[in-house]
Amino acid sequence: MLHKTNGIVLHCLPYNDNYMIVTIYTEVFGRSTYLVACSRSKKTKVSRSLLQPLSVLELEVERQNNRDIHRIKEAKSRIIFTQINIHPVKNAIVLFLAEVLYRTIQEKEANQALYDYLCRAIRWLDIADAGVANFHLTFLLQLSVYLGIRPTNKSFTPGSYFDLVNGIFLKTPPNHCNYLDKNDSIVFDRLLRMNFENMALYTFTRQERATIIRHILAYYRLHLSDFPEIKSLAVMQSLFD
């Protein structure tokens, strides 16, 4: 049966010279996997150029309930990027975030709030002129809301410790080793105050930014099952050096 939906490309795996297995977070079906015929022929209905990480597409898909892999019949861009594909830092951020989303979003049901957030964030990254170095930090903390693991800074006071297990600030260190020291906790509190509108107003040193992204990923790892090391992190960080 044919269906129409919008979707965000998370991951592509070449199957052979003429096919790719593509994981897409769709507006209607949640996370879905598709076998895509994408030869370089001009007659192909799905161009390889459409399947870049975090591309937002309008799709016509063929789905059968008894299959895990479906087919894309037609696809076209829903959001035309103006900067992401030509801006090396933004492109590296997209690769990093697509890998994170591929590892975190597993639900095969629609989640309109999450889908809308991702589209809004992708648009913001494409047009942003300032604060780009903070975008991935802001994105991951905002994403945690939709994943149900949002930390809170309501209990923050200078000199407190951020408890990575419980997602709160404490006046004294917890009785486990998964917490941030006082200095890193101050940086983490600043991070929790950021959003896409004000991220350009916050400054972090290169070392602070590198440290805090490790802490965010450690937080994800503690709260999400089977969350692995993110391979594209090193590539992205090298562009900020």
Secondary structure, 3 states (H helix, E strand, C coil): CEEEEEEEEEEEEECCCCEEEEEEEECCCEEEEEEEECCCCCCCCCCHHHHCCCCEEEEEEECCCCCCEEEEEEEEECCCCCCCCCCHHHHHHHHHHHHHHHHHCCCCCCCHHHHHHHHHHHHHHHHCCCCHHHHHHHHHHHHHHHHCCCCCCCCCCCCCEEECCCCEEECCCCCCCCEECHHHHHHHHHHHCCCCCCHHHCCCCHHHHHHHHHHHHHHHHHHCCCCCCCCCHHHHHHHHC
